[in-house]
Each structure stands twice: as structure tokens, then as C-alpha cells.
């Protein structure tokens, strides 16, 4: 349980940081993080994705980022509930 929670927190921190880095790069007109990479990071860190979008005001107008952020969070909650009820965590 402790390892799984640690991995989940790290994934969310990385996802959050990626949105901040990409926003910084966008302002500096530099090479950007590909959208599919940001979405993939959100798959493992949905809360970090949503927080990064809101805090940095980044990718908030793209409907698929908003949809996937909430969808990934719902999937992650469902997965944690499933693992908990099966006694895995």
C-alpha cells in the first residue's frame, strides 16, 4: 500500500510539474512538451494534470485535456476502490 501510494504521489507531482514546465516553455517560445506526453502523464497522475492545468492556466481551453483530467481521476478512484475491496491494498 505504501509503495503504491508513493508511486501515485510521484506520478501526480511529475504530471503537475510537466504542465508548469510546458507553460513556461510556451511563454519563452521554446521547444514544448508534446500534448500526447502530457496526456500520458495525466493517465498516471490525473490529479496532478488537473491541478497543473488550473494553477498554471495551461491547456484549459482544450476540451480533451479537461475531459481526460476528470476521466483519469474517476478511473484512478475506481481502481483504488477495486484494489481495496479485493484486499490488495
Beta strands, then each sheet from edge to edge (+ up, - down):
end
